[in-house]
């Protein structure tokens, strides 16, 4: 019953109600494939199957808000929901992994947690460019969402840019954290 995305290797079905966007379904599928235990050692350190369900719910709220947005206030609301999704991401990342630091940042300090997550999950010289990309995308998504939330000249295209940028970096970010906690 209903509509489904079918993604193969391994074949999984994803409800289009829960995953209204194919990019989101593919990102989740890739993260899930990375989390499938391959050895007995990996099974011992298994975490919850869906640590980012709150983030995905927030991303769905952004899509719903964007599809109904018609006024500047509606576009600003998309910006606010985008900020909430970004904060949900760093909150979920804090809950599923131990991030080593002397004094952890405040729970809702998005910039500090983005730095910490990227520096920990992409440490070392071999990841310099990757780390820079993830940090820049997270920071710019945050800055743009904040601007949109308060802009009196916001347009539908601005709201769409906030939504698609957030979907992109949150998909990448969730995959990064999942790989980090699985030691992939």
Kinemage of the C-alpha trace (Angstrom):
@kinemage 1
@onewidth
@group {chain A} dominant
@subgroup {mainchain}
@vectorlist {calphas} color= white
{ca unk a 1} P 0.000 0.000 0.000
{ca unk a 2} L 1.402 3.413 -0.896
{ca unk a 3} L 4.324 4.556 -3.018
{ca unk a 4} L 7.853 3.293 -2.492
{ca unk a 5} L 11.387 3.978 -3.640
{ca unk a 6} L 13.174 0.748 -4.589
{ca unk a 7} L 16.949 0.961 -4.230
{ca unk a 8} L 19.105 -2.052 -4.999
{ca unk a 9} L 22.326 -3.673 -3.843
{ca unk a 10} L 21.022 -4.707 -1.386
{ca unk a 11} L 17.396 -4.202 -2.397
{ca unk a 12} L 15.438 -2.088 0.078
{ca unk a 13} L 12.078 -0.357 -0.095
{ca unk a 14} L 11.665 3.167 1.278
{ca unk a 15} L 8.226 4.674 1.798
{ca unk a 16} L 7.767 7.918 -0.138
{ca unk a 17} L 5.804 9.155 2.863
{ca unk a 18} L 8.890 8.889 5.065
{ca unk a 19} L 11.335 9.752 2.260
{ca unk a 20} L 9.564 12.229 -0.061
{ca unk a 21} L 12.783 13.017 -1.890
{ca unk a 22} L 14.787 10.381 -3.810
{ca unk a 23} L 18.078 12.053 -2.809
{ca unk a 24} L 17.133 11.626 0.841
{ca unk a 25} L 16.248 7.945 0.288
{ca unk a 26} L 19.537 7.282 -1.529
{ca unk a 27} L 21.529 9.065 1.172
{ca unk a 28} L 19.815 7.044 3.880
{ca unk a 29} L 20.329 3.825 1.875
{ca unk a 30} L 24.045 4.533 1.513
{ca unk a 31} L 24.343 5.233 5.235
{ca unk a 32} L 22.422 2.068 6.033
{ca unk a 33} L 24.670 0.004 3.767
{ca unk a 34} L 27.703 1.385 5.592
{ca unk a 35} L 26.154 0.424 8.919
{ca unk a 36} L 25.401 -3.196 7.979
{ca unk a 37} L 27.782 -5.232 10.137
{ca unk a 38} L 30.383 -7.061 8.109
{ca unk a 39} L 32.318 -8.697 10.943
{ca unk a 40} L 31.699 -9.957 14.457
{ca unk a 41} L 33.737 -7.016 15.834
{ca unk a 42} L 31.474 -4.508 14.079
{ca unk a 43} L 28.371 -6.238 15.500
{ca unk a 44} L 29.677 -5.721 19.049
{ca unk a 45} L 29.760 -1.952 18.576
{ca unk a 46} L 26.397 -1.613 16.811
{ca unk a 47} L 24.374 1.501 17.602
{ca unk a 48} L 20.710 2.283 17.079
{ca unk a 49} L 19.538 1.669 13.536
{ca unk a 50} L 18.059 5.122 13.086
{ca unk a 51} L 19.856 7.759 15.165
{ca unk a 52} L 18.892 10.579 12.811
{ca unk a 53} L 15.142 10.027 12.609
{ca unk a 54} L 14.513 13.451 14.175
{ca unk a 55} L 16.675 15.116 11.544
{ca unk a 56} L 14.808 13.384 8.734
{ca unk a 57} L 11.490 14.436 10.291
{ca unk a 58} L 12.718 18.052 10.374
{ca unk a 59} L 13.794 17.817 6.732
{ca unk a 60} L 10.311 16.573 5.834
{ca unk a 61} L 8.845 19.584 7.662
{ca unk a 62} L 11.022 21.886 5.550
{ca unk a 63} L 9.763 20.241 2.352
{ca unk a 64} L 6.147 20.549 3.496
{ca unk a 65} L 6.611 24.196 4.470
{ca unk a 66} L 8.293 25.001 1.157
{ca unk a 67} L 5.522 23.358 -0.857
{ca unk a 68} L 2.963 25.633 0.835
{ca unk a 69} L 5.082 28.812 1.067
{ca unk a 70} L 3.642 31.901 -0.626
{ca unk a 71} L 4.569 34.920 1.483
{ca unk a 72} L 7.750 36.383 2.934
{ca unk a 73} L 6.700 35.077 6.359
{ca unk a 74} L 6.345 31.584 4.874
{ca unk a 75} L 9.829 31.820 3.356
{ca unk a 76} L 11.205 32.991 6.697
{ca unk a 77} L 9.535 29.983 8.341
{ca unk a 78} L 11.439 27.717 5.939
{ca unk a 79} L 14.638 29.370 7.163
{ca unk a 80} L 13.637 28.760 10.773
{ca unk a 81} L 12.836 25.101 10.064
{ca unk a 82} L 16.167 24.762 8.283
{ca unk a 83} L 17.967 26.046 11.371
{ca unk a 84} L 16.023 23.566 13.502
{ca unk a 85} L 17.056 20.692 11.201
{ca unk a 86} L 20.707 21.728 11.380
{ca unk a 87} L 20.497 21.887 15.179
{ca unk a 88} L 18.764 18.491 15.241
{ca unk a 89} L 21.705 17.085 13.289
{ca unk a 90} L 24.356 18.258 15.747
{ca unk a 91} L 22.134 17.139 18.623
{ca unk a 92} L 21.752 13.639 17.165
{ca unk a 93} L 25.487 13.478 16.457
{ca unk a 94} L 26.150 14.320 20.111
{ca unk a 95} L 23.821 11.526 21.219
{ca unk a 96} L 25.267 8.741 19.065
{ca unk a 97} L 29.008 9.286 19.414
{ca unk a 98} L 31.649 10.242 21.916
{ca unk a 99} L 33.348 13.400 20.654
{ca unk a 100} L 36.639 13.934 22.418
{ca unk a 101} L 37.244 17.397 23.707
{ca unk a 102} L 38.315 18.909 27.003
{ca unk a 103} L 35.258 21.099 27.383
{ca unk a 104} L 32.372 20.199 25.101
{ca unk a 105} L 30.527 23.117 23.516
{ca unk a 106} L 27.004 24.020 24.577
{ca unk a 107} L 24.510 21.566 23.112
{ca unk a 108} L 22.977 24.103 20.699
{ca unk a 109} L 26.259 25.733 19.602
{ca unk a 110} L 25.967 24.727 15.967
{ca unk a 111} L 29.226 26.277 14.792
{ca unk a 112} L 31.336 24.731 17.554
{ca unk a 113} L 29.748 21.287 17.142
{ca unk a 114} L 30.171 21.411 13.365
{ca unk a 115} L 33.868 22.117 13.875
{ca unk a 116} L 34.222 19.345 16.441
{ca unk a 117} L 32.346 16.756 14.368
{ca unk a 118} L 34.323 17.531 11.203
{ca unk a 119} L 37.662 17.692 13.022
{ca unk a 120} L 37.019 14.351 14.745
{ca unk a 121} L 35.427 12.405 11.901
{ca unk a 122} L 37.811 13.777 9.268
{ca unk a 123} L 41.021 14.144 11.246
{ca unk a 124} L 44.488 14.170 9.758
{ca unk a 125} L 46.192 15.673 6.756
{ca unk a 126} L 44.717 13.202 4.289
{ca unk a 127} L 41.248 14.624 4.994
{ca unk a 128} L 42.149 18.326 4.799
{ca unk a 129} L 40.037 19.083 1.713
{ca unk a 130} L 37.134 16.872 2.824
{ca unk a 131} L 37.142 18.498 6.254
{ca unk a 132} L 37.161 21.954 4.680
{ca unk a 133} L 34.261 21.061 2.374
{ca unk a 134} L 32.085 19.699 5.189
{ca unk a 135} L 32.841 22.634 7.488
{ca unk a 136} L 32.161 25.172 4.748
{ca unk a 137} L 28.875 23.550 3.686
{ca unk a 138} L 27.632 23.266 7.274
{ca unk a 139} L 28.606 26.839 8.120
{ca unk a 140} L 27.165 28.328 4.930
{ca unk a 141} L 23.908 26.390 5.318
{ca unk a 142} L 23.668 27.794 8.872
{ca unk a 143} L 24.482 31.361 7.824
{ca unk a 144} L 22.025 31.269 4.916
{ca unk a 145} L 19.228 29.786 7.066
{ca unk a 146} L 19.773 32.537 9.651
{ca unk a 147} L 19.696 35.203 6.951
{ca unk a 148} L 16.513 33.743 5.459
{ca unk a 149} L 14.808 33.616 8.856
{ca unk a 150} L 15.191 37.388 9.231
{ca unk a 151} L 15.097 38.571 5.606
{ca unk a 152} L 12.255 40.902 4.620
{ca unk a 153} L 13.069 40.385 0.938
{ca unk a 154} L 13.061 36.572 0.964
{ca unk a 155} L 11.698 34.796 -2.098
{ca unk a 156} L 10.570 31.271 -2.833
{ca unk a 157} L 13.896 30.658 -4.565
{ca unk a 158} L 15.744 31.647 -1.379
{ca unk a 159} L 13.647 29.203 0.624
{ca unk a 160} L 14.272 26.476 -1.949
{ca unk a 161} L 18.025 27.175 -1.805
{ca unk a 162} L 17.974 26.849 1.981
{ca unk a 163} L 16.046 23.593 1.790
{ca unk a 164} L 18.167 21.928 -0.892
{ca unk a 165} L 21.434 23.078 0.679
{ca unk a 166} L 20.367 21.734 4.072
{ca unk a 167} L 19.200 18.430 2.573
{ca unk a 168} L 22.515 18.039 0.809
{ca unk a 169} L 24.814 18.765 3.742
{ca unk a 170} L 22.629 16.942 6.263
{ca unk a 171} L 22.673 13.854 4.075
{ca unk a 172} L 26.441 14.076 3.814
{ca unk a 173} L 26.752 14.875 7.520
{ca unk a 174} L 24.587 11.963 8.640
{ca unk a 175} L 26.598 9.621 6.430
{ca unk a 176} L 29.844 11.020 7.861
{ca unk a 177} L 28.743 10.505 11.469
{ca unk a 178} L 27.456 7.003 10.731
{ca unk a 179} L 30.786 6.083 9.121
{ca unk a 180} L 32.611 7.595 12.093
{ca unk a 181} L 30.701 5.632 14.728
{ca unk a 182} L 31.087 2.447 12.673
{ca unk a 183} L 34.837 3.059 12.199
{ca unk a 184} L 34.443 2.845 8.417
